[in-house]
Structure formats: structure tokens, C-alpha cells
Amino acid sequence: MKFARLGESGSEIPVVIDGDHTFDLRSVTSDVNGEFLADDPAGRTQAALNAGSLPVLENADTLRIGAPIARPSAVVCIGQNYAAHARESGSEPPTVPILFLKTPNTVIGPNDTVTIPRGSDKTDWEVELGIVIGKRAAYLDSADEADAHIAGYVVANDVSERAFQMEVSGGQWSKGKIAFGFNPTGPWLVTPDEVDVDNLRLRSWVNGEDRQDSNTNDMIFDVRTIVHHLSQYVTLEPGDLILTGTPQGVAFGGKFPYLKAGDVVDIEIEGLGHQRQEFVAWEASK
């Protein structure tokens, strides 16, 4: 099942996409938020579809695509979770998951414009698999318990400013990760039954040129390990978003230039959809 949110920022309409039709979910929930995701969203939605009580959303294809989840209470991220990316960053692969945080206002629509921060000359792209939590997770006893706490998966671009992250960070990565809009998300939240999460192709392009092409089977720490590990340190709430790391092929590796105003980034994960952002200068966005 694919959930999405369509419409202007702050006024998105929750929908479910079923085949060629987009159905309005407002009779079931006010939004694709933590409350909805914690209360059998797929079962409730399927019951409404079976009953014929969900209207088709007219002109859905003309509406802006918002992030498929309402603003999460937390965006928790894993760094250097692909061995080749760790090496291109000049590091050995980690032996425990590396944790950093993004702020909720980094989460924007998948095709929204992204502003390069004032003073930035090292803005970078990162295609990532995102996990959306559906049930509170705290102190899970094993990775086997993780699936019961996952509502679904999304595409995300963990946009990063590398000078802020590495050179003026004081040792903590988040300074280079938290500019407004630095986490385009979506287009869909796809439920776990439709996702082979351990075998998904991830790709990115800049101005139509190939950048990243990898697979989630190259992750150092898989999805279940990540959720279990994080639950030992943070209480994950329904609607929270976890980014699971990016493969090799980013500008930080030295092979490609950093992003500049006018560049267009495409991000795609097999089965989870495609997103595209134009990057603009801070001055032009004011």
C-alpha cells in the first residue's frame, strides 16, 4: 500500500494510491501522522477501500507532492553505513552504528526546491532508504522485534553541507545536516509487505549524470539492526523517520563537484519512487 500527501505545504491531503487511482483518506484520518500510523493504517484503509467509502481525489496528478508523512517528532540518521562510502570519506567502516540527528523542518516534499545555505560551497546529495516508525520502540530485546515497529519505507535525500559537517562542526555532524529543507522525502510511504527492504537498488543523478548506483544489500547494518540498536538509546515514536545511510558516489568522495545554484538532483529507490530537486542560491530564495 502506498500512502502520500498532496497539496500545498501545510495543507496537504492524505491519500492512498491504489493502482491508477488516488483516493482521499480524510474520512479515515486527518493526516499521515503518528496517530494514524500507530492504529493499523493499512487495515483501516483497506477496509474503507473495500467498503467503497473513499472518494477518488480529482486532479490528483496536478497537485504538489508533499512529504508522505507529517512532520515527525524526530529524524534520526545513521552515518557511513555502506563500506564503500566510508572508504571514499577516508574512514574505515564503523563497527557500531554512527548516529546523528536532523531537525523536523528539514523534511519537505520530494520535488520541492532546496536552498543552498548562506556561505555554503560544499552542499552534497545522498540517496537514502528511510524507515518510518509505526509503533513506539524502546529497549527492543532483539532485532527480530523491529519489524513490528515499522510502518513503512520512503525515499530520502540526506542533503549535507560538508564544510559545516566536518570543518566547523566541533566534532558533531548535525551542523551540516540541519538546514531548512535538507531532507526531501517521498513521494510515497510504502508499507513493508510491498518492499524487499534487503534488496533495493538506490540511484542518484546530478544534471542527468550518474552519481550513485548501489543496493541496500550492501548496508553494513541492516534495517532491523538499526531499529534495535537505536531503541537502546532513544524512544522512537510513531511517525519518526530514520535515515539509514548512503552508498558511495557523493561529492565528498572527491570524484564529483559539489552542488551549485541551478543544479538538479534526481533520487530513486526501486519500488519506493523517484524525486527531483532544483537547488537555488540562498539569496535567490529570500
C-alpha positions in Angstrom: 0.0 0.0 0.0 1.2 3.5 -0.9 0.3 6.5 1.2 1.0 10.0 0.1 0.2 13.7 1.0 -0.8 16.0 -1.8 -1.3 19.8 -1.9 0.3 23.0 -0.8 2.7 23.0 2.1 0.8 23.0 5.4 -2.5 21.9 3.7 -1.6 18.5 2.3 -4.4 16.0 1.8 -3.7 12.4 2.9 -4.2 9.9 0.1 -3.8 6.2 -0.7 -2.7 5.2 -4.2 -4.4 2.0 -5.4 -3.4 1.1 -8.9 -4.2 4.0 -11.2 -6.4 5.7 -8.7 -5.7 8.2 -5.9 -8.2 8.0 -3.0 -8.9 10.8 -0.5 -8.2 9.5 3.0 -9.7 12.3 5.0 -12.7 10.2 6.1 -10.2 7.9 7.8 -7.5 10.3 9.1 -6.7 14.0 9.1 -3.1 13.3 8.0 -0.5 10.6 7.6 0.8 11.2 11.1 2.0 9.3 14.1 -1.6 8.7 15.4 -2.7 7.2 12.1 0.4 5.1 11.6 0.1 3.6 15.1 -3.5 2.5 14.5 -3.4 -0.2 11.8 -3.2 2.2 8.9 -3.2 -0.5 6.2 -6.0 -2.4 7.7 -8.2 0.6 8.3 -7.5 1.9 4.8 -8.2 -1.5 3.1 -11.5 -1.7 5.0 -12.5 1.7 3.7 -11.4 0.8 0.1 -13.4 -2.5 0.3 -16.5 -0.6 1.5 -16.2 1.9 -1.3 -16.2 4.8 1.2 -13.1 6.6 -0.1 -13.7 9.1 -2.9 -11.3 9.5 -5.8 -9.3 12.7 -5.4 -9.9 14.7 -8.5 -7.0 16.2 -10.4 -4.5 14.4 -8.0 -1.8 14.4 -10.7 -1.8 18.3 -10.8 -1.2 18.7 -7.1 2.1 19.3 -5.4 3.5 16.1 -3.8 4.3 16.7 -0.1 6.4 14.6 2.2 4.4 11.3 2.7 4.5 11.7 6.5 3.5 14.7 8.5 6.3 16.5 10.4 8.0 13.7 12.6 9.0 14.3 16.2 12.5 13.1 15.3 14.7 12.4 12.3 17.4 10.0 13.4 20.2 9.2 10.9 22.9 6.6 10.5 26.3 7.6 9.0 28.7 5.7 6.9 26.5 2.6 6.6 27.9 1.4 3.3 31.5 0.3 3.3 32.5 1.9 0.0 31.1 5.3 1.2 33.0 5.0 4.4 36.2 4.5 2.4 35.5 7.3 0.0 35.0 9.5 3.1 38.5 8.5 4.3 37.3 6.2 7.1 37.2 2.6 8.0 33.7 1.0 8.0 32.2 1.5 11.5 31.8 -1.3 14.0 28.8 0.2 15.6 26.2 2.5 14.0 27.1 6.2 13.8 24.3 8.4 15.0 23.4 12.0 14.1 20.2 14.0 14.0 18.3 16.2 11.6 15.6 18.6 12.6 11.9 18.0 11.7 11.9 21.1 9.4 14.4 19.5 7.1 11.5 17.2 5.9 10.0 18.7 2.7 8.3 17.3 -0.4 10.3 15.1 -2.8 10.2 17.7 -5.6 10.4 20.9 -3.6 13.2 23.4 -4.3 16.2 23.1 -2.0 18.1 26.2 -0.9 21.9 26.1 -0.6 22.7 27.7 2.7 24.3 31.1 3.1 28.1 30.7 3.0 28.0 27.1 1.6 30.3 25.9 -1.1 30.1 22.2 -0.2 26.5 21.2 -0.5 26.1 17.5 -1.3 23.5 14.9 -2.1 22.8 11.5 -0.6 20.2 8.9 -1.7 19.0 7.0 1.4 16.4 4.5 2.4 14.1 5.9 5.1 12.3 3.9 7.8 9.1 5.3 9.2 8.2 4.1 12.7 4.6 2.8 13.3 4.8 1.6 16.9 6.8 3.1 19.8 10.2 1.3 20.1 12.2 1.4 23.3 14.7 -1.1 24.5 13.8 -3.8 22.0 15.2 -7.2 23.1 16.4 -8.2 19.7 16.5 -7.2 16.0 13.7 -9.8 15.4 11.3 -7.4 17.1 12.0 -4.5 14.8 9.5 -5.4 12.0 6.6 -5.0 14.3 7.6 -1.3 14.9 8.0 -0.3 11.2 5.1 1.4 9.4 6.9 1.5 6.0 9.7 2.9 3.9 10.4 6.1 2.0 13.0 7.6 -0.4 15.1 10.4 1.2 17.8 12.8 0.1 20.0 13.4 3.1 21.3 16.8 1.8 24.5 17.7 3.6 26.9 20.7 3.8 30.3 19.1 4.2 32.2 22.2 5.5 29.6 22.7 8.2 29.6 19.0 8.9 33.3 18.3 9.0 35.3 21.6 9.3 33.3 23.8 11.7 31.3 21.1 13.4 33.1 20.8 16.7 33.0 17.1 16.1 29.2 16.6 15.7 27.9 16.1 12.2 24.4 17.6 12.6 25.6 21.2 11.9 26.0 20.2 8.3 22.7 18.3 8.1 20.0 20.7 9.6 19.5 23.5 7.1 15.8 24.0 6.3 14.7 21.6 3.5 17.7 19.4 3.7 15.6 16.2 3.7 13.4 15.9 0.7 11.2 12.8 1.4 8.8 10.7 -0.7 6.9 10.6 -2.9 5.3 7.6 -1.1 5.3 5.8 2.2 5.2 2.2 1.1 4.1 -0.5 3.6 6.5 -3.3 4.4 4.6 -6.0 2.7 5.4 -4.4 -0.7 9.1 -3.9 0.0 12.1 -6.3 -0.2 14.0 -4.0 2.1 17.2 -6.0 2.0 17.5 -5.9 -1.8 16.6 -2.4 -3.2 18.5 -0.5 -5.8 19.4 3.1 -4.9 20.4 5.6 -7.5 21.1 9.3 -7.8 21.9 11.7 -10.7 23.1 15.3 -10.9 22.0 17.2 -14.0 21.2 13.8 -15.6 24.7 12.4 -14.9 25.0 9.1 -12.9 26.3 9.6 -9.4 25.2 6.7 -7.1 24.1 3.2 -8.0 24.1 0.6 -5.2 21.8 -1.7 -3.3 20.6 -2.0 0.3 22.2 -5.5 0.4 25.5 -3.6 0.8 24.5 -2.0 4.1 26.8 -2.6 7.0 23.9 -2.5 9.5 20.6 -3.7 8.1 17.2 -2.1 8.8 16.3 -4.4 11.7 19.7 -4.0 13.4 19.4 -0.2 13.1 15.9 -0.1 14.7 17.0 -2.4 17.5 20.2 -0.5 18.1 18.6 2.9 18.2 15.9 1.7 20.6 18.6 1.2 23.2 19.3 5.0 23.2 16.2 6.8 22.0 12.5 6.1 22.3 11.2 6.0 18.7 7.7 7.3 18.3 5.1 6.6 15.6 5.8 8.8 12.6 9.5 9.2 13.4 11.9 8.9 10.4 15.2 7.0 10.4 17.7 7.6 7.5 19.9 4.5 7.0 23.0 5.9 5.3 24.1 6.5 1.7 26.3 4.5 -0.7 29.4 5.8 -2.5 29.2 8.4 -5.2 28.7 11.7 -3.4 30.8 14.9 -3.9 32.5 14.4 -0.5 34.4 11.5 -2.1 36.3 13.9 -4.3 35.3 12.5 -7.7 32.4 14.9 -8.4 31.9 18.7 -7.8 29.6 20.0 -5.1 26.2 21.4 -5.9 25.7 24.9 -7.2 22.7 27.0 -7.9 20.7 25.7 -10.9 21.8 22.0 -10.4 19.1 19.4 -10.5 19.3 16.2 -8.4 17.3 13.1 -9.1 17.0 10.4 -6.4 15.4 7.0 -6.8 14.9 3.8 -4.9 13.4 0.7 -6.5 9.7 0.4 -5.6 9.7 3.5 -3.5 9.6 6.1 -6.1 11.6 9.0 -7.7 12.2 12.5 -6.6 13.8 15.6 -8.2 15.0 18.9 -6.6 16.4 22.1 -8.1 19.0 23.7 -5.9 18.9 27.5 -5.6 21.1 30.1 -4.0 20.2 31.4 -0.6 20.0 35.0 -2.0 17.5 33.9 -4.6 15.2 32.2 -2.1 14.7 35.2 0.2 
